[in-house]
């Protein structure tokens, strides 16, 4: 093997034909022979290029609806032969195998076929076999063979061929080989993940893959290297959003923006809603008659924590709301659209990132959540649990009022997105106190109430907004102390899963305090 190896013969077989003709024309201009298959060969011929069918080289026609065309020793021998090995060279001469120096393959659109909801049979037919085999053969023999799987690498190959007199360097071939193996790994991951959803049992093996979206300045802290990878899902959110202004998103920005948008998407079709997130926890969530009002009510839950936060809206951003948001420093605003007035307002805030999406994410859509631990991964279904009024069980003597029921359901929705132990006070469709991530549930109850007291003092209110509020707890109250604390803060109704050994004690405490309480039978731990 030498550092520079000539490219005399290229095999091109691509599903994504973006940039194909320009790339192939440039290769032909370098005097490189072109081999191809099927639709790729037709496209090249129609462009006036000389191209030889792989079937002519192998002596076998494409068969079985194209399932078999490149799986042949003449192809793989031409890819795998070591050019500096006399035995390999002798075998090539004996069996009339010509060397293939460049492979350009992108695969059948499996991911796209799954994403559009195609039937099982169509998905199966879009599992590429010959393509990955050629890619892996070429990548293994990168000492001599250049392999290209991404359109983005066309220019790099052409530049090097031009600079090196029709040759490629080992450094380029090695880099492209790594990309090639990552692509086939991601492709196989997509297939295995899809099939895992079709098989009614826990898979023995799971694989996860992604495509680099951006290299990040650092991770959670400056001494940690980080990058953002996308998995190809079309779900609206931070991974698919359009960024209109501001510097690149950081690791923490991406994490918090995802949390904010997933939460606000819970309120699709329920009127204007706003969620403000700080360190992946909501510090204010509210609905309103307008987006501006929803933002103002969310902001009033915890104005201190909202500084430097992430704001998510469930409707396209308008100019009035943008003006209100501009009153404090905000890291990111994400919404399903923004009008010209809003864009103009934020243009004056160079450090604010504005992201827009094509819609809201579907909180009921099935997905897999993955968490890395030392030596492995924890994999679970995404928490898509939801309840309605019909699911609630009233366990106290007093029934909740209609307004209390509406607020209880609102609080329960927010609770799903707050780190455990989670306590949420809500009044009239807005959070008025949030307690998150405490080791003791009663501490979360106290912290949320204390925050409401602080806000009442800051806003000049005669009493905290927890007076007349409802409370949601993401898991059961193990003792009555948390409920008593909520009652002392002014709460009148509670929603919790139930299921504690001391449920009777907690219910009795609620009755004694004149509270209404409902059980959901579902919990929302979030760690």
C-alpha positions in Angstrom: 0.0 0.0 0.0 1.2 3.5 -0.8 -0.2 6.8 0.4 -1.5 7.9 -3.0 -3.4 5.4 -5.1 -4.8 6.0 -8.6 -8.5 5.9 -9.4 -9.1 4.4 -12.8 -12.4 2.7 -12.4 -15.5 3.7 -10.4 -18.7 1.9 -9.5 -21.6 4.2 -8.9 -25.0 3.0 -7.6 -27.1 5.6 -5.8 -30.7 6.1 -4.7 -30.2 9.8 -3.9 -29.1 11.3 -7.1 -28.4 14.7 -5.8 -25.2 16.0 -7.4 -24.8 12.7 -9.3 -24.4 14.1 -12.8 -21.9 16.8 -11.9 -19.8 14.3 -9.9 -19.9 11.6 -12.5 -19.1 14.1 -15.3 -16.1 15.3 -13.3 -14.9 11.7 -12.8 -15.3 11.0 -16.5 -13.3 14.1 -17.2 -10.4 12.6 -15.2 -10.5 9.6 -17.6 -12.1 7.3 -15.0 -14.2 4.4 -16.3 -17.7 4.4 -15.0 -19.6 1.2 -13.9 -23.2 1.4 -12.8 -26.5 -0.4 -12.3 -30.2 0.2 -12.9 -31.6 3.7 -12.6 -28.2 5.2 -11.9 -26.8 3.8 -15.2 -29.8 5.2 -17.1 -29.4 8.6 -15.6 -25.8 8.7 -16.5 -26.4 7.6 -20.1 -29.2 10.2 -20.5 -26.7 12.8 -19.5 -24.5 11.7 -22.3 -21.9 9.8 -20.2 -20.3 6.5 -21.2 -21.2 4.0 -18.6 -20.8 0.2 -18.5 -23.5 -1.9 -16.8 -22.3 -4.1 -14.0 -24.2 -6.9 -15.6 -21.9 -6.8 -18.6 -18.9 -7.1 -16.2 -20.2 -10.0 -14.2 -21.9 -11.8 -17.1 -25.1 -12.1 -15.1 -28.2 -9.9 -15.6 -29.9 -8.1 -12.8 -32.5 -10.6 -11.4 -35.2 -11.2 -8.9 -36.6 -7.6 -9.2 -33.1 -6.2 -8.7 -32.4 -8.0 -5.5 -29.4 -9.6 -7.1 -27.1 -7.5 -9.2 -23.8 -6.6 -7.5 -23.4 -9.7 -5.3 -20.8 -11.3 -7.5 -17.1 -12.3 -7.1 -16.1 -10.1 -10.1 -17.5 -7.1 -8.1 -16.3 -8.0 -4.6 -13.0 -9.4 -5.9 -12.4 -6.0 -7.6 -13.1 -4.3 -4.3 -11.3 -6.5 -1.9 -8.1 -7.5 -3.8 -4.9 -6.2 -2.2 -3.1 -4.6 -5.1 0.4 -5.3 -3.5 -0.3 -9.0 -2.8 1.0 -11.2 -5.7 -1.5 -14.0 -4.9 -4.4 -11.6 -5.1 -3.2 -10.0 -8.3 -2.7 -13.5 -9.8 -6.3 -14.4 -8.8 -7.6 -11.3 -10.5 -5.8 -12.1 -13.7 -6.9 -15.8 -13.6 -10.5 -14.9 -13.2 -10.6 -11.7 -15.3 -11.4 -9.5 -12.3 -10.8 -5.8 -12.8 -9.9 -3.6 -9.9 -12.5 -1.1 -8.7 -10.9 1.9 -7.2 -13.8 4.1 -6.2 -17.3 3.0 -4.9 -20.1 5.6 -4.7 -23.1 4.1 -3.1 -26.0 5.5 -1.1 -28.6 3.1 0.1 -32.2 2.3 -0.6 -34.4 4.9 1.3 -35.3 2.6 4.1 -35.7 5.3 6.8 -37.8 7.4 4.5 -40.0 4.4 3.6 -40.6 3.8 7.3 -41.3 7.4 8.1 -44.1 7.7 5.5 -45.9 4.7 7.1 -45.4 2.3 4.2 -46.8 -1.3 4.6 -44.6 -4.1 5.8 -43.9 -5.5 2.4 -42.8 -2.2 0.9 -40.5 -1.6 3.9 -38.9 -5.0 3.5 -38.2 -4.3 -0.2 -36.4 -1.1 0.8 -33.8 -3.0 2.9 -30.6 -2.7 0.8 -28.4 -5.8 0.6 -25.9 -5.3 -2.2 -25.2 -1.6 -1.3 -24.0 -2.3 2.3 -22.0 -5.3 1.0 -20.1 -3.1 -1.5 -19.6 -0.3 1.0 -18.2 -2.7 3.6 -15.9 -4.4 1.1 -14.6 -1.1 -0.2 -14.2 0.3 3.3 -12.3 -2.7 4.5 -9.9 -2.3 1.6 -9.4 1.5 2.1 -5.7 1.0 1.7 -6.5 0.9 -2.0 -10.2 1.8 -2.5 -12.0 5.0 -2.0 -15.6 4.7 -0.7 -18.2 7.5 -0.8 -21.6 7.2 0.9 -22.6 10.8 1.4 -23.2 13.5 -1.2 -21.4 15.9 1.1 -18.1 14.1 0.3 -18.3 14.5 -3.5 -16.4 17.8 -3.5 -13.6 16.5 -1.2 -13.0 13.5 -3.5 -13.0 15.7 -6.7 -10.7 18.2 -5.1 -8.2 15.6 -4.1 -8.3 13.9 -7.5 -7.6 17.2 -9.1 -4.8 18.1 -6.7 -3.1 14.7 -6.7 -3.3 13.9 -10.5 -6.1 11.4 -10.3 -5.1 9.8 -7.0 -6.5 9.8 -3.5 -4.6 9.9 -0.2 -4.7 7.4 2.5 -5.9 10.0 5.0 -9.0 10.7 2.8 -9.7 7.0 2.2 -9.4 6.2 5.9 -11.8 9.1 6.8 -14.3 8.0 4.2 -14.0 4.4 5.3 -15.0 5.4 8.9 -17.9 7.4 7.5 -18.9 4.4 5.4 -19.0 1.9 8.4 -20.9 4.4 10.5 -23.5 4.7 7.6 -24.0 0.9 7.3 -24.1 0.7 11.1 -26.8 3.4 11.2 -28.7 1.7 8.4 -28.7 -1.6 10.1 -29.7 0.1 13.3 -32.7 1.7 11.5 -33.7 -1.8 10.2 -33.3 -3.5 13.5 -35.2 -0.7 15.4 -38.1 -0.9 13.0 -38.2 -4.7 13.3 -38.0 -4.5 17.1 -41.4 -2.6 16.8 -42.8 -5.4 14.7 -41.7 -8.2 17.0 -43.8 -8.6 20.2 -40.9 -9.3 22.6 -37.9 -7.5 24.1 -35.0 -7.7 21.5 -31.9 -9.6 22.6 -29.8 -6.9 21.0 -30.4 -3.2 20.4 -28.5 -0.7 18.4 -28.6 3.1 18.4 -27.1 5.5 15.7 -27.2 9.1 14.7 -25.8 11.5 12.1 -23.7 14.5 13.2 -25.7 17.7 13.1 -23.1 19.9 14.7 -20.0 19.8 16.8 -20.7 21.7 20.0 -18.4 24.2 21.7 -18.5 22.0 24.8 -20.9 19.8 26.8 -22.6 20.6 30.1 -19.3 22.1 31.2 -16.4 23.7 29.3 -14.0 20.8 30.0 -16.4 18.3 28.3 -16.3 17.7 24.5 -19.7 17.3 22.9 -21.6 16.9 19.7 -25.2 16.8 18.6 -26.4 13.8 16.5 -29.8 13.4 14.9 -31.6 10.1 14.4 -33.5 11.0 11.2 -36.9 11.2 12.8 -39.2 13.8 11.3 -40.7 14.7 14.7 -41.0 18.5 15.0 -38.6 19.9 17.6 -35.1 21.1 18.2 -33.5 18.6 15.9 -35.6 19.6 12.9 -36.2 23.3 13.7 -34.9 26.2 11.6 -32.7 28.6 13.4 -33.3 32.2 12.3 -30.7 34.1 14.3 -28.2 33.9 17.2 -25.0 31.9 17.8 -25.0 28.1 17.7 -27.0 26.3 20.3 -25.0 24.8 23.1 -25.4 21.4 24.7 -27.5 22.8 27.5 -29.5 24.9 25.0 -30.4 21.8 23.0 -31.3 19.8 26.1 -33.5 22.5 27.6 -35.1 23.5 24.3 -36.2 19.9 23.7 -37.7 19.8 27.2 -39.6 23.1 26.6 -41.0 22.1 23.2 -42.1 18.7 24.3 -43.9 20.2 27.3 -45.7 23.0 25.3 -46.7 20.5 22.6 -48.9 18.8 25.3 -51.3 21.8 24.9 -51.9 21.5 21.1 -55.4 22.7 20.3 -56.0 24.0 23.8 -55.5 27.7 23.0 -52.3 29.8 23.4 -49.8 28.2 25.8 -46.2 29.0 27.0 -43.6 27.0 28.8 -40.4 28.5 30.3 -37.7 26.1 31.1 -34.5 26.4 33.2 -32.1 23.5 33.5 -34.6 21.1 31.9 -37.3 21.9 34.5 -40.3 24.2 34.0 -40.2 27.4 36.0 -43.5 28.6 34.5 -46.2 27.1 32.3 -49.5 28.8 31.4 -52.4 29.2 29.0 -54.0 32.5 28.1 -56.3 34.3 25.8 -53.3 35.3 23.7 -49.7 34.1 23.4 -48.6 37.4 25.1 -50.9 36.7 28.0 -49.8 33.1 28.3 -46.2 34.2 28.4 -46.9 36.8 31.0 -48.7 34.3 33.2 -45.9 31.8 32.8 -43.3 34.4 33.6 -45.1 35.4 36.8 -44.7 32.0 38.3 -41.0 32.5 38.9 -39.6 35.6 37.3 -36.1 35.1 38.8 -35.6 31.6 37.3 -37.0 32.7 34.0 -34.0 34.9 33.4 -31.7 33.2 30.9 -34.3 30.5 30.3 -35.8 28.8 27.3 -39.3 29.7 26.0 -41.5 27.4 24.0 -44.9 28.4 22.5 -47.6 26.2 21.0 -48.6 28.8 18.4 -46.7 30.9 15.9 -44.9 33.8 17.6 -46.3 37.3 17.0 -44.8 40.7 17.4 -46.5 41.6 20.6 -45.4 38.4 22.3 -41.9 38.9 21.0 -41.8 42.4 22.5 -42.9 41.0 25.9 -40.2 38.3 25.8 -37.6 40.9 24.9 -38.0 42.4 28.3 -35.6 40.0 29.9 -32.6 38.0 28.7 -33.7 34.8 27.1 -31.5 32.1 25.6 -33.8 30.4 23.1 -37.4 30.9 21.8 -39.0 28.0 19.9 -42.4 28.1 18.3 -44.3 26.5 15.3 -43.6 29.6 13.2 -43.0 33.3 13.6 -44.5 36.3 11.8 -42.4 39.1 10.3 -43.0 41.4 13.2 -41.7 38.9 15.7 -38.6 38.2 13.5 -38.0 42.0 13.3 -38.3 42.4 17.1 -35.8 39.6 17.8 -33.4 40.8 15.2 -32.4 43.5 17.7 -31.5 40.7 20.2 -28.3 39.2 18.6 -27.7 36.7 21.4 -31.3 35.3 21.4 -31.8 32.2 19.2 -35.1 32.0 17.5 -36.1 28.5 16.3 -39.2 27.7 14.3 -40.7 24.3 13.5 -43.2 22.9 11.1 -45.7 22.0 13.8 -45.9 20.6 17.4 -44.6 17.2 18.4 -47.1 14.5 19.1 -47.0 13.8 22.8 -48.9 10.5 22.2 -46.5 9.2 19.5 -44.6 6.1 20.6 -40.9 6.5 21.0 -37.9 5.0 22.8 -36.0 6.8 25.6 -32.4 5.8 26.1 -30.1 6.6 29.1 -26.5 5.6 29.3 -25.2 4.0 32.5 -21.8 2.5 33.2 -21.5 -0.6 31.0 -24.7 -0.3 29.2 -28.0 1.5 28.3 -31.3 1.7 30.0 -34.1 1.6 27.3 -37.7 2.3 27.9 -40.8 3.5 26.2 -41.2 7.3 26.2 -43.7 8.4 28.8 -46.7 9.1 26.6 -49.2 8.4 29.5 -52.2 10.7 29.5 -55.4 10.8 31.5 -58.8 12.4 31.0 -61.5 13.3 33.5 -63.0 9.9 33.0 -59.8 8.3 34.4 -60.0 10.3 37.7 -61.1 8.7 40.9 -62.4 11.1 43.5 -61.4 9.7 46.9 -62.4 12.5 49.3 -65.8 13.6 50.6 -65.6 16.8 48.7 -65.9 16.7 44.9 -63.6 19.0 42.9 -65.3 21.9 41.1 -65.2 22.2 37.4 -62.4 24.8 37.6 -60.5 22.7 40.0 -60.8 19.7 37.6 -59.5 21.7 34.7 -56.6 23.0 36.8 -55.9 19.5 38.2 -55.5 18.1 34.7 -53.3 21.0 33.6 -51.1 20.5 36.7 -50.9 16.8 36.0 -49.7 17.4 32.4 -47.0 19.7 33.7 -46.0 17.2 36.4 -44.9 14.7 33.7 -42.2 17.2 32.6 -40.8 18.1 36.0 -38.0 16.2 37.6 -39.0 14.0 40.5 -39.9 14.5 43.2 -42.3 17.0 41.5 -45.0 19.2 43.0 -46.9 21.7 40.9 -49.3 24.4 42.2 -51.7 25.6 39.5 -54.4 28.3 39.5 -56.6 29.2 36.6 -54.5 27.5 33.9 -51.1 28.7 35.1 -48.4 27.3 37.3 -48.0 29.4 40.5 -45.3 27.3 42.2 -43.0 24.5 41.0 -41.0 22.2 43.3 -38.6 19.9 41.4 -35.9 17.3 41.9 -36.0 17.1 45.7 -35.1 13.9 47.6 -38.2 14.5 49.8 -41.6 15.1 48.4 -42.6 17.4 51.3 -39.5 19.5 50.5 -40.7 20.0 46.9 -44.1 21.0 48.4 -42.4 23.6 50.6 -40.1 24.9 48.0 -42.9 25.5 45.5 -45.0 27.3 48.1 -42.0 29.4 49.2 -41.4 30.4 45.5 -45.0 31.5 45.3 -44.6 33.6 48.5 -41.5 35.3 47.0 -43.3 36.1 43.8 -46.2 37.6 45.7 -43.8 39.9 47.5 -42.1 40.9 44.3 -45.4 41.6 42.5 -46.9 43.4 45.5 -49.7 40.9 45.9 -51.6 40.7 49.1 -51.3 36.9 49.2 -49.5 34.2 47.3 -51.2 32.8 44.2 -51.2 29.4 45.9 -54.3 30.5 47.8 -57.1 28.8 45.9 -54.7 26.7 43.8 -54.6 23.0 43.1 -51.6 20.7 43.5 -50.2 17.9 41.4 -47.8 15.3 42.7 -46.0 13.1 40.2 -46.1 10.1 42.6 -48.1 9.2 45.6 -47.8 11.1 48.9 -46.1 8.5 51.2 -47.2 10.5 54.3 -49.9 13.1 55.0 -47.2 15.8 55.7 -46.9 16.9 52.0 -50.6 17.2 51.7 -50.8 19.2 54.9 -48.1 21.5 53.7 -50.0 22.1 50.4 -53.2 22.9 52.4 -51.3 25.4 54.5 -50.1 27.1 51.3 -53.7 27.6 50.3 -54.4 24.6 48.0 -57.9 23.4 47.7 -57.6 20.3 45.6 -54.9 17.7 44.8 -54.2 15.1 42.1 -51.9 12.2 42.7 -51.5 8.6 41.5 -52.5 7.0 44.8 -51.2 3.6 45.8 -49.4 4.4 49.1 -49.6 2.1 52.1 -50.9 5.2 53.9 -53.5 6.3 51.4 -56.2 6.1 54.0 -54.2 8.4 56.3 -53.6 10.9 53.4 -57.3 10.8 52.4 -58.3 11.4 56.0 -56.0 14.4 56.2 -57.5 15.8 53.0 -61.1 15.3 54.4 -60.1 17.0 57.6 -58.7 20.0 55.7 -61.8 20.2 53.4 -59.7 19.4 50.3 -60.8 17.5 47.2 -58.5 14.9 46.0 -58.4 12.6 42.9 -56.3 9.6 42.1 -55.0 8.9 38.6 -53.6 5.3 39.0 -50.6 6.5 37.0 -47.4 8.1 38.1 -44.9 10.3 36.1 -41.4 9.8 37.6 -38.8 11.7 35.7 -35.2 11.3 36.6 
